[in-house]
Amino acid sequence: MEFITDRITIDSEICNGKPIIRNKRITVQTILEFLSAGELQEEILRQYPSLEKEDIYACLKFVSDLMKRNFTIKTVA
């Protein structure tokens, strides 16, 4: 298991190695999809009572940090 932050981890045995929140089977992607669909934090927390508001902030911070990296697009034949 790799600790990305104190709230975001990656474990190849959980959710196919996607970043997850505090070793729960809730992926960062799931939370971001809810937010991008316009869901309010309060509704996400109601649907996932084991989450904390800080978990949602950690997801946003994780993705923000990820976007600071440089990416190169290569054509694959």
Residue pairs with C-beta under 8 A, 6 or more apart in sequence:
1 9
1 10
1 11
1 23
2 9
2 10
2 11
3 9
4 10
4 19
4 62
5 58
5 61
5 62
7 21
7 22
7 54
7 55
7 58
8 19
8 20
8 21
8 28
8 58
8 59
8 62
9 19
9 20
9 22
9 23
10 17
10 18
10 19
10 20
11 17
11 20
11 23
14 20
14 23
14 25
15 25
15 27
18 27
18 28
18 29
19 27
19 28
19 29
19 62
20 26
20 27
20 28
21 27
21 28
21 31
21 51
21 55
21 58
21 59
22 55
24 50
24 51
26 48
26 50
26 51
28 59
28 62
28 63
31 44
31 51
31 55
31 56
31 59
32 59
32 60
32 63
34 43
34 44
35 41
35 44
35 56
35 59
35 60
41 53
41 56
44 51
44 56
45 51
45 52
45 53
45 56
